[in-house]
Amino acid sequence: MNRDQLQKFVQYLITVHHTEVLPTAQKLADEILSLNSEINQVHGAPDPTAGASIDDENCWHLDEEQVQEQVKLFLSQGGYHGSGKQLNLLFAKVREMLKMRDSNGARMLTLITEQFMADPRLSLWRQQGTAMTDKYRQLWDELGALWMCIVLNPHCKPEQKAGWLKQLKKWNCIDVCPWEDGNHGNELPNLTNALPQGANANQDTANRPHRTVFTRAIEACDLHWQDNHLQHIISSDLYTNYCYHGDSENSLFDSHGWPLWHEHVPTACARVDALRSHGYPREALRLAIAIVNTLRRQQQKQLEMFQAQRKEFFHKGITTITNLEGWVGHPLDPIGCLFSTLMDACRVDDESSGYSEFTETMGQLKLLEYQHLPAHKFLEDGESYLTLAVEIALIGLGQQRIMPDGLYAQEKVCRNEEQLIAKLQEIELDDMLVKIFRKQAVFLLEGGPYSGLGEIIYRESVPMHTFAKYLFTSLLPHDAELAYKIALRAMRLPVLESTAPTGDVSRPHHIASVVPNRYPRWFTLSHIESQQCELASTMLTAAKGDVVRLETVLESIQKNIHSSSHIFKLAQDAFKIATPMDSLPDITLLKVSLELGLQVMRMTLSTLNWRRREMVRWLVTCATEVGVYALDSIMQSWFTLFTPTEATSIVATTVMSHSTVVRLNLDYNQREKLASSARTLALQCAMKDPQNCALSALTLCEKDHIAFETAYQIVLDAATTGMSYTQLFTIARYMEHRGYPMRAYKLATLAMTHLNLGYNQDTHPAINDVLWACALSHSLGKNELAAIIPLVVKSVQCATVLSDILRRCTLTTPGMAHHGLHGRRNSGKLMSLDKAPLRQLLDATIGAYINTTHSRLTHISPRHYSEFIEFLSKARETFLMAHDGHIQFTQFIDNLKQIYKGKKKLMMLNSSRENSLLSCLVLML
């Protein structure tokens, strides 16, 4: 700047920040104007924009108070208003600072961690035994991973590491410090370093302290970078030893002379992550390649070992768990770290060759292009960073590992697997990558206990369904045979198999006690089963048109899937694929669909399932599409598939419907064959469950006289024991409607013997049936009426119902009005009330009124007086139907006055006497 610009710059700076810099500006001005001041003894002035020298440590100003307030605010919002995203941005800022080697990175993470530890929800959740939210849990994971990176800084000073260790231990001891695997304490020993050996290995796991989110960082403080072999690996692309001939498990070089790095895999990968995070991408890449080459060599050695001991393994029928912790879903994400490091090395847009990952920009996935860049010195011919990245992802995903404890740890296994597969799916497969897929697929199939797709797996190994689906779809266009082998092998779910091998949870060096007979609850089992179902559905879709493959897939489904709802979904999927809208159906796939549907029917026959009715209807639809023989088959074997009610009311009824005949374009013989099977089914169901199937059986047998007679006889036989009056009345009405009045009458009399209508049940739903039965008997003749009245008298104690029947019987002559008692009076002779059977009915009605009156008076209150008087009026009408009815009613009232005179409430007259019960009784007399 020239003089004028500098003057304007200083004046504006003082004006904008006058409250902060004015005192300093005044002091500097005084010193400049003083000839003897120290400032005038120095030539020139400092330049704050020049930056530090190349040897200086980067240390920009960190507004600590602002960081603390921001984190506190975001945490208080509980994940709402995008607070989780803001916290992730802060974490990303820490990583950016580490990459720039800004010493404030660790300080900023300390400030963030202090606010996290002070979150009041931690103690609340611990007291209530409540799990923290999944997104919040992931933030803690990132916090732990960042501390791991910081303490593994290859160039940090010992005093810095000592300070971090002290702070980490302090947080680690706070009782609300979150555990590494969510709500459950991890039973595994110190996993960052080598597994324990000797006597200490058998310590009681219950006494081990819980592993927190900081435990791995605390353990990592013991790690160092001074190992000569490690230093050579990360510092040079030329580090080889072609004269090295060691072939032991822990060889420093492989047969090519390329360096290997033997260390607990997650720990080794944490070193890679630390190198990337602190701005050493080339060093991170070198170490990553050494680790991948070590794992590939180990995979080959394990395969050779298994093949040598194969007979022994199969003879014992057990498997050895070699990995008590899985690499996919691990807190340190070792496979994800190696994959990202190698992918960064082959990115086309090489803007950030250091720390980089698959990011989401503005909600849209940022698609990156990758190329097979020139091969590194330590790669096979034709290999590249890209092939290496894909191969290590396949190795990690295919590793046989035990399902961890706890909901969060299990969900993390699923989530990380899906995330890694999603990254793989962004890569377009070419011939080089297909070769890697083939190679790893064979390794996985033949890898024995080291592979999740080996021939024998431990009962509680993490299932391979999601991974196998990806392998299947990737390999299918290139090697269908291998694709199906992988997918079919992965279909198993031994944790649900009652006969699955128990397994030998052991590892060399006395680690058998690490997991003592544990059978953790599989919280993610429903998700796992749905993934198994997805794999099966993918195979069914691909196998369309291939009879042999469809048969194989069907067998696998029937053997391995244990959920009826998932088998039903597969049956529906197969049906949909087999019946496209624009072409002819695939009959083989339709038969697979039907077979799966039949399995669902058998599985749910004796269990409660809210979708059962839907399933039965669907099966009939599917069988209809397959053809007439399928319909006939399910009817002939109905007892293994359906309840009697389902078989008659849904299956046979649908099969016999007009729409089915039209849909299948059946000829006469086919229709008769189906009808015969339907009738046989109906009679069998009626015998087995007459209460619920008799009416359907009669309906289905209407067109065949012998079958109809048989069904009717079944009803009669069951009527005396197993059927209710409601069911019998329903069938009786149906008989009348079909033109069999005498049969209807017979069933109605049987129904009456099961009925008991109390004196106060004047709104009972069976009243209409009783009135109908009496009307039917009356219409048939005097003999039928005379036969049913004793049954009515015995079964009905309700006075109003009896009086209604009595009144209707006096309106017409029996046998004259076939359709009821509501027609005009006819010229025939009416029945006498003084003779049987109406005299018996009249006496019973009067007796019912007397009994009901006494019952009502026992509990009567003034507000019921008017209702009671109306009841007595109806009683009086009935009494007067008798020859001496007036005298009987008078005696009845006198008895009431005599019996209830002691009840002051009833006998006391009020001033107007209008509402008194007694005055009403007197008026009636």
Secondary structure as UniProt FT lines:
FT   HELIX           3..16
FT   HELIX           18..33
FT   TURN            35..36
FT   HELIX           38..41
FT   TURN            48..49
FT   TURN            54..55
FT   HELIX           64..76
FT   TURN            77..79
FT   TURN            81..82
FT   HELIX           83..99
FT   TURN            100..101
FT   HELIX           104..117
FT   HELIX           121..128
FT   HELIX           134..151
FT   TURN            154..155
FT   HELIX           158..173
FT   TURN            175..176
FT   STRAND          181..182
FT   HELIX           198..202
FT   HELIX           205..207
FT   TURN            213..214
FT   HELIX           215..220
FT   TURN            221..222
FT   HELIX           228..235
FT   TURN            242..243
FT   TURN            249..250
FT   TURN            255..256
FT   HELIX           265..277
FT   TURN            278..279
FT   HELIX           281..316
FT   TURN            328..329
FT   TURN            331..332
FT   HELIX           334..344
FT   TURN            345..346
FT   TURN            350..351
FT   STRAND          360..361
FT   TURN            362..363
FT   STRAND          364..365
FT   TURN            377..378
FT   TURN            381..382
FT   HELIX           385..398
FT   HELIX           407..425
FT   HELIX           431..446
FT   HELIX           448..450
FT   TURN            452..453
FT   TURN            459..460
FT   HELIX           465..475
FT   TURN            476..478
FT   HELIX           480..490
FT   HELIX           494..496
FT   TURN            498..499
FT   TURN            508..510
FT   HELIX           512..514
FT   TURN            523..524
FT   HELIX           525..542
FT   TURN            543..545
FT   HELIX           547..560
FT   HELIX           564..578
FT   TURN            581..582
FT   HELIX           587..604
FT   TURN            605..606
FT   TURN            610..611
FT   HELIX           612..626
FT   HELIX           628..636
FT   HELIX           638..640
FT   HELIX           644..646
FT   HELIX           647..652
FT   HELIX           653..655
FT   HELIX           658..664
FT   HELIX           668..688
FT   HELIX           690..700
FT   TURN            701..703
FT   HELIX           705..719
FT   TURN            720..722
FT   HELIX           725..737
FT   TURN            738..739
FT   HELIX           741..753
FT   TURN            759..760
FT   TURN            762..763
FT   TURN            765..766
FT   HELIX           767..780
FT   HELIX           782..795
FT   HELIX           799..809
FT   TURN            810..811
FT   TURN            814..816
FT   TURN            818..819
FT   TURN            833..834
FT   TURN            836..837
FT   HELIX           838..858
FT   HELIX           862..864
FT   HELIX           865..879
FT   TURN            880..881
FT   TURN            883..884
FT   HELIX           885..899
FT   TURN            900..902
FT   HELIX           904..907
FT   HELIX           917..924
//
